[in-house]
Amino acid sequence: MSHLLRALLLSAVAGAAGIQAVHARRNWGATREEAAAALPGDEFVPEPAEQNTMAVTVEAPAEDIWAWLVQMGHGRGGMYSYDWLENLIGLDIHTIDRIREEWQHLSAGDRVVVVPEGYGPMPAGYAFTVARVDRPRALVLRQAPPEHPWNGVWSFHIVPAGESRCRLLSRARTEVPSQLGLRLATRMGEPVTLVMTRRMLHGIRQRAERQFRSGRS
């Protein structure tokens, strides 16, 4: 075996191992009970499905958390994640640090844009359709064929966990596609999605806690 082939094989094995290691963290921050719980929006995606649940504790009331969550999206409050990384690939995301009243209202059928129209690799952009709004408990976003290649939901849940304390959960649930290419694309993209979503939850947590402390003092 040539040195080049051996290096390529080792790189492939290392890459696969890295992806699998990240996959094992798909329920980052969530308890076993939270990861196993049935949540609003799950019913849109039948089995077999890939699912991950991520969570953080937020020292703020549900309404304070909701105010940040509901204004997410491109052209709205941003994604609360790594703006510099998103903008490095030209997504033009600008997360704000204030509540805007005009972005406090979402209804079923509205769209939350994550990739703007005209973006080079995805000229049509990418947006989720709002499937359910239960203020201040649950926001369910939907993607489905024929607009999207995946049949899935991205849902957010605010669960009271004491006085002025909540758990903020993000669940991604996607029907396992029959096409091998889509299955591979799902697994390959998972590390980026997990890292960005983890940062998003912490971005919302930081803003909600800062606002709550400011209002309480």
Sine and cosine of phi, psi and omega as CSV:
sin_phi,cos_phi,sin_psi,cos_psi,sin_omega,cos_omega
0.00,0.00,0.76,-0.65,-0.03,-1.00
-0.94,0.34,0.38,-0.93,0.03,-1.00
-0.87,0.49,-0.61,0.79,-0.02,-1.00
-0.91,0.41,-0.72,0.69,0.00,-1.00
-0.89,0.45,-0.66,0.75,0.02,-1.00
-0.89,0.46,-0.66,0.75,0.01,-1.00
-0.90,0.43,-0.65,0.76,0.01,-1.00
-0.91,0.42,-0.67,0.75,0.02,-1.00
-0.91,0.42,-0.67,0.74,0.03,-1.00
-0.89,0.45,-0.63,0.77,0.02,-1.00
-0.91,0.42,-0.66,0.75,0.01,-1.00
-0.90,0.43,-0.68,0.74,0.02,-1.00
-0.90,0.43,-0.69,0.73,0.01,-1.00
-0.90,0.44,-0.65,0.76,0.02,-1.00
-0.90,0.43,-0.69,0.72,0.02,-1.00
-0.89,0.45,-0.65,0.76,0.02,-1.00
-0.91,0.42,-0.63,0.78,0.02,-1.00
-0.90,0.43,-0.69,0.72,0.02,-1.00
-0.89,0.46,-0.66,0.75,0.02,-1.00
-0.91,0.41,-0.60,0.80,0.02,-1.00
-0.90,0.44,-0.66,0.75,0.04,-1.00
-0.93,0.37,-0.63,0.78,0.02,-1.00
-0.85,0.53,-0.58,0.82,0.01,-1.00
-0.91,0.41,-0.30,0.95,0.03,-1.00
-0.99,-0.15,0.35,0.94,-0.12,-0.99
-0.91,0.41,-0.29,0.96,0.06,-1.00
-0.94,-0.33,0.66,0.75,-0.06,-1.00
-0.80,0.60,0.87,-0.49,0.09,-1.00
1.00,0.09,-0.25,0.97,-0.03,-1.00
-1.00,0.04,0.56,-0.83,0.12,-0.99
-0.97,0.25,0.24,-0.97,0.04,-1.00
-0.86,0.50,-0.63,0.78,-0.01,-1.00
-0.92,0.39,-0.66,0.76,0.02,-1.00
-0.91,0.42,-0.65,0.76,-0.01,-1.00
-0.91,0.41,-0.53,0.85,-0.06,-1.00
-1.00,-0.01,-0.25,0.97,-0.09,-1.00
-0.92,0.39,0.56,-0.83,0.16,-0.99
-0.98,0.18,0.78,-0.62,-0.04,-1.00
-0.85,-0.53,0.45,-0.89,0.06,-1.00
-0.81,0.59,0.74,-0.67,-0.04,-1.00
0.96,-0.28,-0.42,0.91,0.00,-1.00
-0.85,0.53,-0.55,0.83,-0.11,-0.99
-0.91,0.41,-0.28,0.96,0.02,-1.00
-0.95,0.30,-0.36,0.93,-0.12,-0.99
-0.87,-0.50,0.94,-0.34,-0.04,-1.00
-0.97,0.24,0.26,-0.97,0.14,-0.99
-0.97,0.25,0.46,-0.89,-0.04,1.00
-0.97,0.25,0.61,-0.79,-0.06,-1.00
-0.63,-0.78,0.52,-0.85,0.18,-0.98
-1.00,-0.02,0.69,-0.72,-0.07,-1.00
-0.60,-0.80,0.66,-0.75,0.18,-0.98
-0.68,-0.73,0.51,-0.86,0.00,-1.00
-0.74,-0.67,0.82,-0.57,0.01,-1.00
-0.86,-0.52,0.47,-0.88,-0.10,-1.00
-0.43,-0.90,0.44,-0.90,0.14,-0.99
-0.63,-0.78,0.42,-0.91,0.13,-0.99
-1.00,-0.02,0.72,-0.69,-0.01,-1.00
-0.86,-0.52,0.82,-0.57,0.01,-1.00
-1.00,0.07,0.94,0.34,-0.01,-1.00
-0.27,-0.96,0.40,-0.91,0.03,-1.00
-0.93,0.36,0.32,-0.95,-0.04,-1.00
-0.85,0.53,-0.67,0.75,-0.04,-1.00
-0.89,0.46,-0.61,0.79,0.01,-1.00
-0.92,0.40,-0.62,0.78,0.02,-1.00
-0.93,0.36,-0.70,0.72,-0.03,-1.00
-0.85,0.52,-0.63,0.77,-0.05,-1.00
-0.85,0.53,-0.56,0.83,0.05,-1.00
-0.99,0.15,-0.69,0.73,-0.05,-1.00
-0.87,0.50,-0.71,0.71,-0.15,-0.99
-0.94,0.34,-0.30,0.95,-0.02,-1.00
-0.99,-0.16,0.25,0.97,0.01,-1.00
-0.91,0.41,0.39,-0.92,0.11,-0.99
0.82,-0.57,0.41,-0.91,0.09,-1.00
-0.90,0.43,0.68,-0.73,-0.05,-1.00
0.98,0.20,0.03,1.00,0.06,-1.00
-0.82,-0.57,-0.79,-0.61,-0.06,-1.00
-0.99,0.13,-0.09,1.00,-0.03,-1.00
0.99,-0.11,-0.24,-0.97,-0.08,-1.00
-0.91,-0.41,-0.03,1.00,0.06,-1.00
0.86,0.51,0.40,0.92,-0.05,-1.00
-0.89,-0.45,-0.63,-0.78,-0.01,-1.00
-1.00,0.01,1.00,0.09,-0.01,-1.00
-0.82,0.57,-0.66,0.75,-0.06,-1.00
-0.88,0.48,-0.58,0.81,-0.01,-1.00
-0.97,0.26,-0.66,0.75,0.03,-1.00
-0.90,0.44,-0.62,0.79,-0.02,-1.00
-0.98,0.21,-0.35,0.94,0.08,-1.00
-0.88,0.47,-0.50,0.87,0.04,-1.00
-0.98,-0.22,0.25,0.97,0.17,-0.99
1.00,0.10,0.40,0.92,-0.05,-1.00
-0.99,0.12,-0.22,0.97,0.07,-1.00
0.83,0.56,0.79,0.61,0.03,-1.00
-0.99,-0.15,0.74,-0.67,-0.01,-1.00
-0.71,-0.70,0.99,-0.16,0.00,-1.00
-0.97,0.24,0.71,-0.71,-0.02,-1.00
-0.97,-0.23,0.27,-0.96,-0.03,-1.00
-0.89,-0.45,0.52,0.85,0.06,-1.00
-0.53,-0.85,0.40,-0.92,0.04,-1.00
-1.00,0.10,0.75,-0.66,0.04,-1.00
-0.91,-0.42,0.85,-0.53,-0.08,-1.00
-0.85,0.52,-0.59,0.81,-0.05,-1.00
-0.93,0.35,-0.20,0.98,0.02,-1.00
-0.94,-0.33,0.25,0.97,-0.07,-1.00
-1.00,-0.04,0.13,0.99,-0.09,-1.00
-0.76,-0.65,0.86,-0.50,0.13,-0.99
-0.78,-0.62,0.59,-0.81,0.04,-1.00
-0.76,-0.65,0.36,-0.93,0.06,-1.00
-0.82,0.57,0.74,-0.67,-0.03,-1.00
0.98,-0.19,-0.33,0.94,0.09,-1.00
-0.92,0.39,0.26,-0.97,-0.03,-1.00
-0.86,-0.51,0.67,-0.74,0.08,-1.00
-0.93,-0.36,0.92,-0.38,-0.08,-1.00
-1.00,0.08,0.74,-0.67,0.09,-1.00
-0.91,-0.41,-0.42,0.91,0.10,-0.99
-0.77,-0.63,0.86,-0.50,-0.08,-1.00
-0.95,0.32,0.45,-0.89,0.11,-0.99
-0.87,0.49,0.59,-0.80,0.00,-1.00
1.00,-0.03,-0.06,1.00,0.04,-1.00
-0.93,0.37,0.76,-0.65,-0.15,-0.99
-0.68,0.73,-0.91,0.42,-0.05,-1.00
-0.93,0.37,-0.35,0.94,-0.02,-1.00
-0.72,-0.69,0.97,0.26,-0.11,-0.99
-0.86,0.51,-0.44,0.90,0.03,-1.00
-0.99,0.13,-0.12,0.99,-0.05,-1.00
0.97,0.24,-0.15,-0.99,0.03,-1.00
-0.50,-0.86,0.80,-0.60,-0.02,-1.00
-0.63,-0.78,0.52,-0.85,0.11,-0.99
-0.99,-0.15,0.59,-0.81,0.10,-1.00
-1.00,-0.03,0.72,-0.70,0.05,-1.00
-0.95,0.32,0.86,-0.50,-0.02,-1.00
-0.99,-0.16,-0.49,0.87,-0.04,-1.00
-0.39,-0.92,0.65,-0.76,0.09,-1.00
-0.76,-0.65,0.87,-0.50,0.04,-1.00
-0.77,-0.64,0.99,0.13,-0.06,-1.00
-0.93,0.37,0.71,-0.70,-0.12,0.99
-0.97,-0.25,0.76,0.66,-0.13,-0.99
-0.92,-0.39,-0.68,0.74,-0.13,-0.99
-0.53,-0.85,0.65,-0.76,0.11,-0.99
-0.77,-0.64,0.88,-0.48,-0.06,-1.00
-0.91,-0.42,0.86,-0.52,0.02,-1.00
-0.95,-0.31,0.58,-0.81,-0.16,-0.99
-0.82,-0.57,0.62,-0.79,0.20,-0.98
-0.74,-0.68,0.68,-0.74,-0.06,-1.00
-0.34,-0.94,0.47,-0.88,0.11,-0.99
-0.88,0.47,0.44,-0.90,0.08,1.00
-1.00,0.05,-0.10,0.99,-0.02,-1.00
-0.93,0.38,-0.60,0.80,-0.03,-1.00
-0.85,-0.52,0.45,-0.89,0.04,-1.00
-0.96,0.26,-0.38,0.93,-0.04,-1.00
-0.97,-0.26,0.56,-0.83,0.15,-0.99
-0.98,-0.19,0.96,-0.26,-0.10,-1.00
-0.38,-0.93,0.11,-0.99,0.09,-1.00
-0.75,-0.67,0.50,-0.87,0.15,-0.99
-0.80,-0.60,0.94,-0.34,-0.11,-0.99
-0.84,-0.54,0.46,-0.89,-0.01,-1.00
-0.80,-0.60,0.65,-0.76,-0.11,-0.99
-0.67,-0.74,0.74,-0.67,0.01,-1.00
-0.93,-0.37,0.91,-0.41,-0.11,-0.99
-0.90,-0.43,0.91,-0.42,0.04,-1.00
-0.83,0.56,0.67,-0.74,-0.04,-1.00
-0.69,-0.72,0.55,0.84,-0.03,-1.00
0.75,-0.66,-0.03,-1.00,-0.01,-1.00
-0.93,0.36,0.86,-0.50,0.01,-1.00
0.83,0.56,0.60,0.80,0.05,-1.00
-0.59,-0.81,0.66,-0.75,-0.01,-1.00
-0.63,-0.78,0.31,-0.95,0.23,-0.97
-0.97,-0.23,0.76,-0.65,0.06,-1.00
-0.96,-0.28,0.88,-0.47,-0.06,-1.00
-0.92,-0.39,0.59,-0.81,0.17,-0.99
-0.85,-0.53,0.78,-0.63,0.06,-1.00
-0.83,-0.56,0.77,-0.64,0.15,-0.99
-0.92,-0.39,0.81,-0.58,-0.03,-1.00
-0.72,-0.70,0.85,-0.52,-0.09,-1.00
-0.75,-0.66,0.76,-0.65,0.06,-1.00
-0.89,0.45,0.73,-0.69,0.01,-1.00
-0.91,0.42,0.90,-0.44,-0.06,-1.00
-0.96,0.29,0.46,-0.89,0.01,-1.00
-0.96,0.27,-0.45,0.89,-0.03,-1.00
-0.98,0.21,0.77,-0.64,0.00,-1.00
-0.86,0.51,-0.64,0.77,-0.02,-1.00
-0.86,0.50,-0.66,0.75,0.01,-1.00
-0.94,0.34,-0.58,0.81,0.05,-1.00
-0.90,0.44,-0.68,0.73,0.03,-1.00
-0.92,0.40,-0.65,0.76,0.01,-1.00
-0.89,0.45,-0.61,0.79,0.03,-1.00
-0.88,0.47,-0.74,0.67,-0.03,-1.00
-0.94,0.35,-0.62,0.78,-0.01,-1.00
-0.91,0.41,-0.59,0.81,-0.03,-1.00
-0.99,0.12,-0.17,0.99,-0.09,-1.00
-0.87,0.50,-0.70,0.71,-0.02,-1.00
-0.83,0.56,-0.70,0.71,0.00,-1.00
-0.90,0.44,-0.70,0.71,-0.01,-1.00
-0.87,0.49,-0.69,0.72,-0.01,-1.00
-0.90,0.44,-0.71,0.70,-0.03,-1.00
-0.91,0.42,-0.69,0.72,-0.02,-1.00
-0.93,0.38,-0.63,0.78,0.01,-1.00
-0.93,0.37,-0.64,0.77,0.05,-1.00
-0.85,0.53,-0.71,0.70,0.02,-1.00
-0.91,0.42,-0.59,0.80,0.02,-1.00
-0.87,0.48,-0.72,0.69,0.01,-1.00
-0.87,0.49,-0.66,0.75,0.02,-1.00
-0.94,0.33,-0.54,0.84,0.06,-1.00
-0.90,0.44,-0.67,0.75,0.06,-1.00
-0.92,0.39,-0.69,0.73,0.02,-1.00
-0.84,0.55,-0.75,0.66,-0.04,-1.00
-0.86,0.51,-0.68,0.73,-0.04,-1.00
-0.94,0.33,-0.66,0.75,0.00,-1.00
-0.92,0.40,-0.66,0.75,0.00,-1.00
-0.92,0.38,-0.64,0.77,0.02,-1.00
-0.90,0.43,-0.67,0.74,0.01,-1.00
-0.90,0.43,-0.68,0.74,-0.02,-1.00
-0.91,0.42,-0.70,0.72,0.02,-1.00
-0.89,0.46,-0.65,0.76,-0.01,-1.00
-0.90,0.44,-0.68,0.74,-0.03,-1.00
-0.96,0.29,-0.47,0.88,-0.06,-1.00
-0.99,0.14,-0.49,0.87,-0.08,-1.00
-0.97,0.23,0.00,0.00,0.00,0.00
